[in-house]
Each structure stands twice: as C-alpha cells, then as structure tokens.
Amino acid sequence: MKASIVDLRYKTNDILKALDRNESVTVLYHGKIKGVIKPAREKTTSKIKDHPFFGMNKDSDETVLEELANLRKARHDL
C-alpha cells in the first residue's frame, strides 16, 4: 500500500488495517518515497530448553566458572 503524509493523518484506520494484513505501507512525500512502515512480527514464545545452544556442554566435567575462565583467557599465552 502507498500512503501520502495526508493519508497518514486522515486514513490512519486504513493504514492500520493494511498492517494487520501484513502489508507494508510505503510513505510518500511530494511523490517521493520517504520510508516504509512494516508490520511488526508477533513474538513467538518458545522455551529456553528447546534452543539448540541449551545443554551443549552437558558432558563437560568443568564447572561453569572454569569454562568461563577458559573462554575469557587470551588466545595466545605470551
């Protein structure tokens, strides 16, 4: 959908309906594109346990503090 600055003011309801339909709205000013309004994505609720990173070091014998110390140390010992 394309909308001018005047449309933003007087046809706000139509623009919001277009965003509800997941349409992008191109904003025009003096016939030139000034920007694009994109619909917001709905947040997906997922559990942390379902993330692939969760539990990747479950077989490690190191404590969390030891693993952090290994990650934070310098690359090369001088």
PyMOL commands that set and color helices and strands:
alter all, ss='L'
color gray80, all
select helices_A, chain A and resi 5-10+12-20+48-50+64-72
alter helices_A, ss='H'
color red, helices_A
select strands_A, chain A and resi 2-4+25-29+32-37
alter strands_A, ss='S'
color yellow, strands_A
deselect
rebuild
show_as cartoon
